[in-house]
Amino acid sequence: MSRAAPATILSLADRFALWVSTGRITNGLWIGSSQSDSEPDLQRVEAALHLIEQYAPLHYQRVKNNLSRIWVTLVPHGAGCYRHSMNACLLDERVMASENASIEWIATAIVHEATHARLEKWGIRYDEAARHRIERICARRELDFARHLSGVDALHEEITWRLDRHNEKDTSYTDQNMWQKIDQGHAEILRHLGMPEWIIALVFRARTLLNGIRRFTRRSASVSIR
């Protein structure tokens, strides 16, 4: 028995980000884009969903059951990700605009992120010790879907390469390395938006200062006063 995607409580930041995006409902899924010219993104996501539905109905049902949204926006940590707070598959708009982002690639990315959502609903947390296994499961779901398609040998090779890479020797999924990658991704987003380097440096210094204040406040609050 499949589980429906849960209702999520969106933060004010999430609500605003979605409000300024353009979106529509497609077969019960909200699809949207934060770009001003959003129609090409929406059409490609719809084409990818149709591809999944046509060639792999089981995968399509899992996408519908486990995701509430598919959102094309700027993603700081990779070509796509699953965002718990929105119960959404996020696809990076820069990758979507590249020649490598075929409809088949978009479809496999959606299958991958829907698998993340499904595992989370079954209580499997994305903790450091479990990340390699989780990523392997998601990559296997991608590969299973891609085998339903023809003429996508390069995509098979890419997924297989990622599947082989997700092993205990790979340190890219440690907490420290993931946060470093996310920081680098945020910096690249600011550069993409045209921010000068001095502003980027100022933003990160301000964030470091705020984090230090929060840690100090938490430590102070935990000290009992007699």
N, C-alpha and C positions, 0 to 999 in steps of 0.2 A: 504494500500500500504506500503510495507516494505521499510526501508531506508538502503541504502548501507553503509558499514563502511567507514568513512571518511579517506582521505589521511592524514597522520601524518608526521610532520617534526621531524625527529629523531635528538636527541642531539649527539654530538661526542661520549659521553660515551655510549649511547645506541647503536650507530653504531658499536663501538668497541666490546661491549659485544656480539652483534649478530654475528659479524665477526668471533670471536673466538669460537662460538658455531657451532654445526653441525645441519643442518636442511634440510628440503625438503618441497616441495609443495604437499599437499594432498587435492584434490578437491577444489582448490583455496585458501586454508588456509596454511600459513607457520607454520610448527611445527618444534621445535628445542629443543636441550638440550645442556647445558653448560658442561656436564660431558664428560670425555675422552671416556668412553664406552657408547656412546649415543644411540646405536641401541635399547636396551631394552626399554628405555624411549619412543623413537619414535614409536615403535611397540605398546606399551600400549596405547599411546594417539590415534593412528590410530584405535585401537580396540575399544576404548571408543567412538570415533566419529562414527564408524560403528554401534555401539550399539544404539546411539542416532538416527541415520538415520533409522535404522531398526524398532525401536519400537515407535519413536515419531518424525515423519517427520517435524511437525511444529516447534518443539524445534530445530531440526537440521537446518532448514532454518534460524531460528533466530540466531543461532550460526554463520552460514556463513555470514549472512547479517550484523552482528554487531561486529564481531571480525576480525582482520587481522592476528593475530598470536596466537599460543599457545606455551609457552616457559617453559621448565623444567629447573629451576635454583634455587639458594638459595634465599629464600623469608624471609625477616626479620619480617613480621607481619602476621603470620598464615600459614596455609597449602596452601593457594593460595590467589591471589588478582587480581584485574583488574588494569593494568597500562595504564593510559590515554596517556602518551607520545608515547607509542608503539601501542596503541589500541590492547592490548594483555592480554590474560589470562595467568598469571604466576602460575606455580605449583611448590611447594617446592620439590627439589630433595631428601631431607632426608625423607620426608613423602612418596614420590613415591617409595622409596626403602623399606618401611615398609610392614609388612604383612597385615596391615589394608587397604592399598590402592588397593582395588580391581578395576577391570575394571569398575564396576558399580559406585564405589565411584568417580573415575576419571571423569566419564561421568557426574555425578551430579555436581561436582565441575566446570566443563566447562559450564554447563547450568547456574549455579549460577553466574559466572563471566560474561557470555554473557548477562545476565539480567542487571548487573551493567552497561555494555556498552550501552545497549539499553535505559535504563533510562537516562543516561547521554546525549545521542543523542536527547532525548526529552526535554532537558533543565533542568532536575532534578539534582541539585547539591548535592554532598555528604557532606552537611553541618551538623554541630553537631545536630541541631534541627530536621533534617530529617533522621538521620542515622538509628534509630530504625525502622521507617516505610520502609526505603529502604531495610534493611536487612530482614525484614519480607517478603517483596515482593519477594526477591531473594530466600529465603528459601521456599516460597510457590511454586515457579517455580520448584525448586528442587524436592519437594514432588510430584508435579503434574507429573513430568517426572518419578520419582521412582515408581509411581503407575502403570506404564506401564510394569514394570518388575516383575518377579516372584522370590521367594526365597531370598528376600532381606529385611526380617523383621528387622534385626538389623540396616540396613541403614535407614529404615522408622523411627525407634525409635530415631536414632541420629538426623535426620533432624527435627523431631517433637520436640525433646528436645531443639534444637537451636531456633526453631520457638517460643516456649513458653518462652524462655529466653529473646528474643528481645522485651522488654517492657520498659516503662518509668522509672522503678525502677532500671534497669541495668545501672550502671555507666561506663561500660567498653568502651562505645563509646563517652565519652567526649573527647574534644581535648587533655586535659592534660593526661588522661589515655592512649589514643591511642599513643601519642608521647612517653610516658614512655614504652609502649609495643614495639614500634618500636626500641627504644634505646636498650632495653633488647634483642630484636631479632638480632640487628646488633652485639651486644657483643657475642651472641651465635654463629653467623656465623663466627666471628673471631676465637672463640675457636674451632669450627668445622674445620677451616682451619689450626689449629695448632699454633695459635698465643699465646705467653705467656701473662700472666695477666698484666705485667708491660707495655707491648706494647699496650694492649687494653686500659688501663688507660690513657696512653699518647695520644692515638688517640682521646679519648673523651675530654681530657683537651684541646688539640689543637683545636678541633671543637668548644668547648665553647668559647675559646679565639677569634677564627675567627668570630663567631656569634656576640660577643660583639663588635668587630671592625666594623662589617657591620652595627649594630644598631647605633653606634656612628657616623659613616659616613653618614647614612641616616638623623640622627637628625641634623648634622652640615650642610648638604646640604639644609635642609628645613629652615634654619635661614637666613633671608635676611640681607645683609650687606649694610649699608647706608654710 
